[in-house]
Amino acid sequence: MAKWVLGLTGGIGSGKTLASDYLASLGIDIIDADLCARQVVEPGCPALAAIAEHFGADILDAGGALQRAQLRRIIFQDEAQKHWLEALLHPLIRACISTQLARSQSSYSVLVSPLLFESGQADFCQRTLLIDAPESLQLERTLKRDGGDIGQVQAIIASQWSRERRRARADDVLLNDGDREQFYAELERLHAAYLQTSSLSQPESRYNCPRCRQLTVWQNNPYRPFCSERCRLIDLGLWLTDPEDEAQADD
């Protein structure tokens, strides 16, 4: 398990997926809170049955799957219904996130969540990164990507934390309002810093070099599982014997 977790958040249309896809291309495990939210209401799950009982069978399509757009319209118009749904789903989503984080094997993990701060999911994280964009750009990107009603997108934006509140809470802020190459370059700089920080936070693991049996620290050892480049090359049969080795053999 990667012990060090980065929380990645941002409003709708800010570029969270752009950032998480790039970090995934660098070998980082991505845990998506939205994907967990979908998994816990798949057909056959108890949560879906509870939703159908509460909102009525019409909330399901002909195949028994949740009609998300319809549910979204309901909860954005009725605060009480939104709170009911959150009370049902948030504990299940947290359990799903926890399970996936426990399976992560990369140097650090990224938890992507639009409601990282609002839902308390930031508790999973050692550091948080906000992908920030002007509200006008969020609206433009979302309508271009998803289509739909401008009023509904505005309602989603209004229901989320404001830019100012997110910026005040996040440890790092990456503005996504211009050149994509510049965005990736800055993200890669942050990635390098996260790799360094996460490696320092990992507990030391000690083992014996398979060649000379010397006790060695695994963390930050570039020659692992060997203790040194010399032992690695000897094991490969590529080490050229030096005078010191011959002298020790004569003794």
N, C-alpha and C positions, 0 to 999 in steps of 0.2 A: 504494500500500500504506500502511495505517496503521502507522506505525513503533512506536506506543505501544500495548502490549497489557496489558489487565487480566485477571488470572486469577481466575475466579469458582469457588468450590468450597464444599463442605458435604457432610455425611453424607446418607444416603438419607432422604427425607422432610423435609429441612430447609427447602426452599423455593428451591432453585437455579433451577428453571424459572420460578417466580413472578418472581424477580429478573431473569432474562435476558429474559423476555418483556416486562417493563416497560422495560428498557433498549433492547430492539429497537424498542419503540413510540416511543422518543425518537430513533430514527435510527441506532442503533449496530449495526454488523455483529456477529453472534454466530457463533462457531465452536464447535460442540458435539463434544467428544471422544467421547461415546457414539455420536453419529451416524457419526463416522469409524470407530469400532469395528464398527458394523454394516456399513458400506460395504466394509470390507476382507475380510468373510467372506460377501459375497453369492455366490449360485450362479455358478460359472464362475471365481471368484477362486482363485488358487493356495493361499491360506491355508485356504480351506474344504476343498480336497482334502487338505491336510496334516492337518487336524483329523479328517476322516473316516478317513484311513489310520491315525491314531494311536489314536482312540477307538472305531473301528468304524463301519460303515455305518449302524448303528441311531441314530447321533447326528444323522442327517438325516431329514427327514420325507418323505412320499411324493413331494413336488414337488422334492426335492433341496435344500431350505433347511435351515439349521441349527436344531435344536431347542434353543433357548437355555435354557429352564428345565431341561432334562435336563443340559445341559453345566454349568449353574450348580450343580446339586446335586452333580455329580461333583467339581468343583474346590473347593467349600467343605468337602468331606469328605476331600480328599486334597491336602495341601500340595505334594507333588511334581508332581502333575498341574497344579496352579495355576501353579507356576513354569514348567513346560514351555509352557503356553499363553501366559503373559506374555512369555516369550522369543521366541515366534513372532509375537505380535500387536503388542507395544509399538513396535517399530521401524516397522511399517507404519502404525500409528496416528499416530506422530510425523510421518511423511512426509505423511500426509493433512492433518494440522493445519497443517504448514508451507505446503503448497500453498494452503490456504484463507486463511491469514493473508496470503499474498502477493497475494491477489486483493481483499483488503478495501479499501474506499474511504472508510470513515467516519472521523470525527475521531480515534477510537481504536477498537480492536477488543476484544471480550470472548471469552476462551477459557473455556468452561464445562467443568469436569471434576471428577467426584467423587474422582478419584485424582490431583489436580493435584500434590500434594506427594509422594505415594507413588511415582508413576511418573516423577518428574523433569520433568513437563511445565511446572512453574513456571519452568523455564529460558527458556521463550518470553516470559515476562512481566516487565514493569517494576514492577508492583504487584499485590498479591493481596487479594481480598476474600472473607472467609468468611461464609457465611450459616449462622448458628448456631441451634440449637434443642435443648431438653432431649431426652434419649434417649426418655423416655416419650412425648413428642409426636411424635418421628420414627416410633416404632412405630405409634402411633395413626393418623397420616396415611397411612403406607405400606399398612397393612392396609385402610384405608377406600378408598384409591385402587386398589390392585392385588389385594386379597383375598389368598388364599394362606395359607401356613402360618406361624404366629407364630414357630416355631423357626427357619425359614429366614431370616426377616427379622432375627431376633436374631443369626443367624450372620453375615449381611451386615454388620450394625452392628459386630459384634465383630471382623470382618476389616479394617475401616477404622480409620484413626487415631482416637484418642480425641478428645473435645471439647477437653480441656486441651492436647493436643499440637498440634491444629490452631490453637487460639487463640494459642498461643505463637509459631507460625510465621507466621501471616497478618499482613499490614500493617494491614488494616482488618477489623473484626468487626461484623456487623449481626445483631442478635438478632431472630428471627422467631418470637415466642411469643405475639403478641397481636393488636392492631388492625392491619388491613391498610392503612388509610389512613396510619397512623403509619409503617408499614414503607415505603410508597411515598414518603412525604415525606422520610424519612431517606435513602432510595436516591437521590432526586432531588438532595439536598444533596451526596451523594458524587459523583454524575454531574457536577455543576457543577465540583467540585474536579478531577475527572479530565479534563474538557475543558480546564480552565486549565493543568493540568500537562502534558497531551499537546501542547497548542499551543506551549508553551515549549520542548518537546523537539524539535520539528520543525526541520529545517534551513531557513535563510532561502532564499527564491526571489526573484530580482530580475527585473524586466521593465520594458518601456517603456510608459508610459501611452498608450493608443491615441489620445488626444485631443491632448495637448501633448508627447508623447514623453519626458517626464521619467522618469528612472530611479526606480523605485519598488520597495519591498519588499512582496512578496505576503503574507507572514505577518502575521496580525492587522490587515490593512488592511480596514476596513469598507466601502470604496468600490470594491474591486477589481472589474473590472480597471482602473478609473480611479484616478488618484493622489489625487483629492479629490472632494468633493461638487460643487464648482464645475465640474470637467471632466465629471462624470457628467451634470449638468443641461444644460451646453452641448451635449453630444452628443445629448441628448434634445430640444433646442430649447426648453428651459424656463428657461434662465438669463436674468435681466433684466440688461441691460447697465448697469454702474455707471460713475460718473464717471471712475474710474481707468482703466477699459478705454478709454473715449472719448479721454482725454488721451493714452494710449499710442498710440492709433490716429492722432491728429493729429500726434504727433511723427514 
